[in-house]
Amino acid sequence: MQASILQGTLDLMILRTLATMGPQHAYGIGKRFQQVSGDALNLNQGTIYPALVRLEQHGWTRATWGKTESGREAKFYAITNAGLKALEEETARWRQMSDVVEKLLAEEQ
């Protein structure tokens, strides 16, 4: 399934993943999306990486270099306290918006 992800939705998904799993690299985040979605969401690192840079610029994540399970050097991203606060706020906004969309979709003509 081809998925079109809005920027804010991708940011929210990344923040939730980091809050749940701890520090991750872009490939690990993409694999988590794939796992949770039952292979319906396959985002490559080229899609995820710009969001990680954006989140770091906002101060919601911080990056450090480390080694992957296979021994390769990679940037690992961790959620910050500001990121946890943003996650809480964005989750509330997402739930409010999804409730509105659900109500609109449920309307009968």
Secondary structure, 3 states (H helix, E strand, C coil): CCCCCCHHHHHHHHHHHHHHHCCECHHHHHHHHHHHCCCCCCCCHHHHHHHHHHHHHHCCEEEEEEECCCCCEEEEEEECHHHHHHHHHHHHHHHHHHHHHHHHHHCCC
